[in-house]
Amino acid sequence: MTTTTPARDAPSGAPAACGSGAGLTTYYNGACPVCRTEINHYRRIDARLGLGLGWHDVSAGGDALAAHDIDGETATRRLYAIDDSGRLHAGVDAFAEVWRRLPRYRWLAWMVTRPGVRSISVMVYEGLLAPALVRWNRWRRRR
C-alpha cells in the first residue's frame, strides 16, 4: 500500500526526518542488490548536481522510521521517503518524490502520478515487484 502521511516528531536521538536542503531523505534497502544499484544511480546524479538529497540504508540497522511506526524489517520491504514537510511517502509515491528532484527523471514522476497510471504503477510495485524482491532477498540470505 502506498501512503503519504504527516510525520510525527522523532524521538530524541533519532535521525532527522530530512537531511538536506533539497528537502527529501530516502530510506532504501541497501542489502538488496537491485535496490542498492538503483539508489546508487540516483545518488551519483545527486552528488554530480549537488542536489543535497538525504539517503539512508535501512539495512544498516537501527529504526530510522520508528517515528512513523515502521520497524526495521518493514522498512526493507519498499522504498520510503520523508519530504521537507515531514510527510512520509511509501512505494510508488516515494519513487515519484525522488524522481521529481532529479532533472532527467521529472517526466517519470509526472507519468506515474497521473490518474490511472498511478493505480497501475501501485499494483505492479506493491503486488509484483516489491514482494518478488523481498522473496528473492530472503532466498539469498538463506543460501
C-alpha positions as MATLAB code, in Angstrom:
seq = 'MTTTTPARDAPSGAPAACGSGAGLTTYYNGACPVCRTEINHYRRIDARLGLGLGWHDVSAGGDALAAHDIDGETATRRLYAIDDSGRLHAGVDAFAEVWRRLPRYRWLAWMVTRPGVRSISVMVYEGLLAPALVRWNRWRRRR';
ca = [
       0.000    0.000    0.000;
       1.319    3.413   -0.876;
       0.874    6.150    1.652;
       1.633    9.759    2.232;
       1.152   10.686    5.855;
       2.202   13.564    8.058;
       5.222   12.870   10.196;
       5.250   12.754   13.953;
       8.122   14.152   15.919;
      11.056   11.772   16.012;
      12.147   10.512   19.419;
      15.238   12.071   20.919;
      18.363   10.694   19.283;
      16.527    9.543   16.145;
      17.832   10.633   12.761;
      16.332   13.828   11.438;
      13.452   13.351    9.025;
      15.202   15.373    6.357;
      18.894   15.779    5.943;
      19.135   18.179    3.067;
      18.326   21.477    1.540;
      16.634   19.553   -1.274;
      14.018   18.515    1.223;
      13.944   14.763    0.833;
      15.536   11.850    2.629;
      15.120    8.450    1.015;
      15.131    5.207    3.027;
      16.125    2.160    0.998;
      17.251   -1.442    1.471;
      20.980   -1.414    0.753;
      21.175   -5.185    1.337;
      19.122   -5.735   -1.820;
      21.433   -5.645   -4.869;
      18.660   -4.406   -7.165;
      17.587   -1.673   -4.737;
      21.174   -0.660   -3.978;
      22.081   -0.421   -7.675;
      19.104    1.799   -8.465;
      19.613    4.064   -5.451;
      23.355    4.340   -6.128;
      22.482    5.559   -9.620;
      20.272    8.288   -8.130;
      22.917    9.118   -5.514;
      25.513    9.663   -8.246;
      23.171   12.080  -10.005;
      22.520   13.826   -6.689;
      26.264   14.117   -5.982;
      27.113   15.277   -9.506;
      24.451   18.002   -9.449;
      24.904   18.912   -5.779;
      21.213   18.469   -5.006;
      21.840   17.588   -1.360;
      19.303   14.789   -1.057;
      19.488   12.562    2.002;
      19.977    8.790    1.674;
      19.607    6.224    4.439;
      20.262    2.496    4.146;
      17.696    0.853    6.443;
      19.515   -2.486    6.237;
      22.420   -0.978    8.188;
      20.401   -1.343   11.371;
      18.510    0.935   13.649;
      14.944    2.033   13.388;
      15.231    5.142   11.267;
      11.497    5.102   10.522;
      10.325    4.176   14.027;
       8.775    7.622   14.462;
       6.407    6.567   11.672;
       5.625    3.177   13.258;
       7.738    1.371   10.655;
      10.090   -1.244   12.102;
      13.392   -2.256   10.512;
      12.022   -5.366    8.792;
       9.075   -3.495    7.307;
      11.379   -0.677    6.168;
      13.333   -3.125    3.984;
      10.207   -4.137    2.033;
       9.733   -0.957   -0.015;
      11.156    2.475   -0.655;
      10.271    5.264    1.757;
      10.980    8.987    1.646;
      10.352   11.867    4.016;
       9.982   15.317    2.486;
      10.821   18.710    3.988;
       7.283   18.969    5.379;
       7.843   15.761    7.328;
       5.417   13.743    5.195;
       6.174   10.067    4.754;
       5.903    8.694    1.213;
       5.981    4.948    0.515;
       6.413    2.807   -2.584;
       5.488    4.487   -5.876;
       4.897    7.796   -4.070;
       8.440    7.666   -2.655;
       9.912    6.976   -6.095;
       7.918    9.895   -7.513;
       9.323   12.196   -4.823;
      12.884   11.126   -5.686;
      12.290   11.464   -9.426;
      10.754   14.955   -9.013;
      14.111   16.116   -7.707;
      16.255   14.539  -10.440;
      16.247   16.596  -13.663;
      16.118   13.756  -16.183;
      13.520   11.826  -14.166;
      10.897   14.520  -13.599;
       8.882   13.253  -16.559;
       8.714    9.830  -14.892;
       7.408   11.340  -11.652;
       4.770   13.171  -13.653;
       3.846    9.996  -15.553;
       3.477    7.642  -12.568;
       1.347   10.138  -10.673;
      -1.280   10.515  -13.445;
      -4.677    9.057  -12.568;
      -4.951    5.546  -13.935;
      -1.213    5.218  -14.463;
      -0.631    5.650  -10.725;
      -3.116    2.875   -9.943;
      -1.367    0.526  -12.345;
       2.061    1.554  -11.022;
       0.984    0.854   -7.446;
      -0.449   -2.546   -8.408;
       2.757   -3.526  -10.229;
       5.107   -2.266   -7.498;
       3.134   -3.401   -4.442;
       1.680   -6.568   -5.940;
       4.593   -7.800   -8.010;
       7.961   -6.049   -7.810;
       8.355   -5.316   -4.092;
       7.113   -8.778   -2.975;
       9.333  -10.504   -5.557;
      12.392   -8.603   -4.309;
      11.526   -9.455   -0.685;
      11.243  -13.172   -1.546;
      14.466  -13.099   -3.596;
      16.378  -11.368   -0.815;
      15.127  -13.902    1.762;
      16.250  -16.718   -0.552;
      19.691  -15.060   -0.989;
      20.128  -14.756    2.814;
      19.326  -18.467    3.329;
      21.894  -19.609    0.778;
];
